[in-house]
Structure formats: C-alpha cells, structure tokens
Amino acid sequence: MARQALANRLRDLVKDAGLDGKDLAALCGWHPSKVSRISTAKTQPSEDDIRSWCQACGAEDQTGDLIASLRATEGTWLTWRRLERAGLKRSQEERLPLYQRTRRFRSYSVWALPGLLQTYQYTEDVLRTIQQQRVPMDDVADAVAARMERQRVLREGQRVFAFLIEEPVLRNTLSTGAAQEEQLEHLLTVSALPNVSLGVIPVGQRRPQLPVENFWIYDNGQVNVELVSGYLTLTQPSEVKAYSDTYTKLADMAVYGARARALIYKARDSLV
C-alpha cells in the first residue's frame, strides 16, 4: 500500500506538469517502460530516480518529501502479531535505540499512561492484559523489566519530554485501587522533573480538536502511532508535520502545573 501511494504521487506530478509518460522518459533519459513500471508500483524507484522525476516535472521542492516516503515504504506498518511474534520483551527492547537518540519527545495518550510514566505494577497489569489478548509467549516479567530500563532516558542526557493525556486516562486502569493510587502519586513525582511537561486535557470543555489515536513524535523526524491492529511508523515530513500540528492543537486545550495536579489529585481521591 505504501509503494502504491508513492507511485500515485509520482504519477500526479507528471499530470500536474502537463506531461505524459513518454515526455518524462525522454527528459530523464529512460525507456518509457521504466516510467510505466514505477507509475504502476510494479517497480520501486531509487532515490536518484525520484530526483530525476521531480526535476523533469519542475517539482524539485517535493524531492525530499518523496524520498522520505520511499524510505518509509518498507517497515511502515507492522501488525501487532508480527511486531510481538518474538514476545513482548523483544518489542520493548527494539525501541530503545530510538529513545536513546531522541532529544525531544512529544507524546499524546487517550487510553493509558505512556510507558515512560508508568510504575512497575501499572506496566505489569497493562502488558499482562496485552499478553493474554494477543501474545502466546509469556515473557511479561522480562518485558516489564525492559520498559523500566527504558525509563532511564527521563533522567539521562539532555532530553526534554512533553506528555499530553486526556483526563479519563487518569481513571482508566487495569490495576487495583492501590496500584492505581501508586501510579497517580508517581505521575505527580515525574511531572515535577525540570525536563518534563505534563498536560491534561479536561473533559467537559468545547474542543476544537477531537481525541485521536495514541502517538509519539520523536524530535521532528518520526511519528509512531498505536492502532488497534498494529503499529505505524511515519517519517515523511508532511505526515510528521500533520501530527505535530495536531499535537499543538491538543496542547492548547490542556491544563498544566497546579491545574493539572488538581485533576490528578481528584482522580486519586476518587479511588475506592
């Protein structure tokens, strides 16, 4: 699907330039069959092919975006079954290099707290539920340890973190009351770190932006999106920008500091 989407965009450039396949082939010095194969997604273009294609169409300004799309055509979409086929521990460890090289994190959560903010028990309860639903292998204990190890990035290096959560996340829990209380206390502690910003989007307000799927933005180069059926990686600049713009809209709706803490205290005090 990603290769077809790239082919469609390249074909649209030809149309927008008022050219046909033979014209493009002549301008690029190619055989017309090469243009046809790329246009129909039968052949994947190289980066040099995209540069020549854009130059011939007078669309050099789109070269970078299309090359990023090309690089993302493999591994863009992974089903949870494929991602977790070797167990939950491996899927946790595979993300560590990305966390280590990222300096600016932005996270939006609509159903559960992000992993970097979770306690051991909260993590265990979440991963246990996931394991029971879709992972035959039971390596939950090792997966929890891997996630706890990954949390070291919060306190190492020159990194900044901005977390946005919908207010119901404070009450959505797979844990017992005591574990949820511990989690909310931990949330208060982590949110006080100087390199961490925590925004809570209150319920009951007029919304210019509806809730969307959970997503992470790593620096300005990659977005990961958690969907029901799998895990999406986006590196195309236009797509990263779309999520960055959405994040900004959501951030404008959130409350911070004392007002955010008040919502956390309210959720904690409502536990029975």
C-alpha positions, 0 to 999 in steps of 0.5 A: 500500500505504501509503494502504491501511494508513492507511485500515485504521487509520482504519477500526479506530478507528471499530470500536474506538469502537463506531461505524459509518460513518454515526455518524462522518459525522454527528459530523464533519459529512460525507456518509457517502460521504466516510467510505466513500471514505477507509475504502476508500483510494479517497480520501486524507484531509487532515490536518484530516480525520484530526483530525476522525476521531480526535476523533469516535472519542475517539482524539485521542492517535493524531492525530499518529501518523496524520498522520505516516503520511499524510505518509509515504504518498507517497515511502515506498518507492522501488525501487532502479531508480527511486531510481538511474534518474538514476545513482548520483551523483544518489542520493548527492547527494539525501541530503545535505540530510538529513545536513546537518540531522541532529544525531544519527545512529544507524546499524546495518550487517550487510553493509558499512561505512556510507558515512560510514566508508568510504575512497575505494577501499572506496566505489569497489569497493562502488558499482562492484559496485552499478553493474554489478548494477543501474545502466546509467549509469556515473557511479561516479567522480562518485558516489564523489566525492559520498559523500566530500563527504558525509563532511564532516558527521563533522567539521562542526557539532555532530553526534554519530554512533553506528555499530553493525556486526556483526563479519563486516562487518569481513571482508566486502569487495569490495576487495583485501587492501590496500584492505581493510587501508586501510579497517580502519586508517581505521575505527580513525582515525574511531572515535577522533573525540570525536563518534563511537561505534563498536560491534561486535557479536561473533559467537559470543555468545547474542543476544537480538536477531537481525541485521536489515536495514541502517538509519539513524535520523536524530535521532528523526524518520526511519528509512531502511532498505536492502532488497534491492529498494529503499529505505524511508523511515519517519517515523511515530513508532511505526515510528521508535520500533520501530527505535530500540528495536531499535537499543538492543537491538543496542547492548547486545550490542556491544563498544566502545573497546579491545574493539572495536579488538581485533576490528578489529585481528584482522580486519586481521591476518587479511588475506592 
